Amino acid sequence: MPRATNAPATKKRHKRVLKRAKGFVGGRSKLFRTANESVKRARKFAFRDRKVKKRQFRSLWIVRISAAVKQAGLSYSKFIDGLTKAGVELDRKILSDIAVSDEKTFKEIVETAKSSLK
């Protein structure tokens, strides 16, 4: 009687890993063991960096808003404080988009923030 090896499941698992390793260089895309290590590592980075991406975008938006507000003669923190006091509920993503694409509207928002600070 032949020994049981569970070959179909093993082959399926190997194919799945090697498919995920497509585009990796050298043995990382051809050899199961190295490909498996590389795929595991890549998936760890992907999981971690989905969180990092959110942080990086928020800091980008803050830098953009800060640069636009400085031109209007106000600091970023005073601007955000003024918006909060004025009851303006625009998030940083929208504010940075307005600052980049529509200067006139952004100046009106800055004036609203300035007036609420007084």
VENKA-V179688 format. One record per residue. N is the residue number from 1. D_CENTER is the distance of its C-alpha to the mean C-alpha in Angstrom with 2 decimals. Layout:
n->N d_center->D_CENTER
n->N d_center->D_CENTER
This chain:
n->1 d_center->56.05
n->2 d_center->52.79
n->3 d_center->50.07
n->4 d_center->46.98
n->5 d_center->43.83
n->6 d_center->41.31
n->7 d_center->40.65
n->8 d_center->39.02
n->9 d_center->36.26
n->10 d_center->35.74
n->11 d_center->35.63
n->12 d_center->33.11
n->13 d_center->30.84
n->14 d_center->31.22
n->15 d_center->30.53
n->16 d_center->27.31
n->17 d_center->26.04
n->18 d_center->27.34
n->19 d_center->25.71
n->20 d_center->22.26
n->21 d_center->23.26
n->22 d_center->24.07
n->23 d_center->23.12
n->24 d_center->23.33
n->25 d_center->26.08
n->26 d_center->29.61
n->27 d_center->30.50
n->28 d_center->26.93
n->29 d_center->27.23
n->30 d_center->30.96
n->31 d_center->31.99
n->32 d_center->31.00
n->33 d_center->30.87
n->34 d_center->28.70
n->35 d_center->26.52
n->36 d_center->26.11
n->37 d_center->25.06
n->38 d_center->22.54
n->39 d_center->21.07
n->40 d_center->20.87
n->41 d_center->19.16
n->42 d_center->16.65
n->43 d_center->15.90
n->44 d_center->15.52
n->45 d_center->12.93
n->46 d_center->11.02
n->47 d_center->11.38
n->48 d_center->10.47
n->49 d_center->7.35
n->50 d_center->5.94
n->51 d_center->6.59
n->52 d_center->5.83
n->53 d_center->2.14
n->54 d_center->3.65
n->55 d_center->6.36
n->56 d_center->5.89
n->57 d_center->5.53
n->58 d_center->8.28
n->59 d_center->10.23
n->60 d_center->10.24
n->61 d_center->11.60
n->62 d_center->14.01
n->63 d_center->15.27
n->64 d_center->15.97
n->65 d_center->17.76
n->66 d_center->19.59
n->67 d_center->20.88
n->68 d_center->22.12
n->69 d_center->23.73
n->70 d_center->25.48
n->71 d_center->27.22
n->72 d_center->28.61
n->73 d_center->29.91
n->74 d_center->27.83
n->75 d_center->25.43
n->76 d_center->21.92
n->77 d_center->23.09
n->78 d_center->26.26
n->79 d_center->24.46
n->80 d_center->22.25
n->81 d_center->25.46
n->82 d_center->27.40
n->83 d_center->25.05
n->84 d_center->25.25
n->85 d_center->29.03
n->86 d_center->29.33
n->87 d_center->27.55
n->88 d_center->24.93
n->89 d_center->22.02
n->90 d_center->19.41
n->91 d_center->15.86
n->92 d_center->14.09
n->93 d_center->12.11
n->94 d_center->15.60
n->95 d_center->17.36
n->96 d_center->15.43
n->97 d_center->16.01
n->98 d_center->19.63
n->99 d_center->20.00
n->100 d_center->19.10
n->101 d_center->20.99
n->102 d_center->23.82
n->103 d_center->25.44
n->104 d_center->28.41
n->105 d_center->26.57
n->106 d_center->24.43
n->107 d_center->27.75
n->108 d_center->29.13
n->109 d_center->26.28
n->110 d_center->26.91
n->111 d_center->30.61
n->112 d_center->30.03
n->113 d_center->28.19
n->114 d_center->31.01
n->115 d_center->33.73
n->116 d_center->32.46
n->117 d_center->32.49
n->118 d_center->36.22
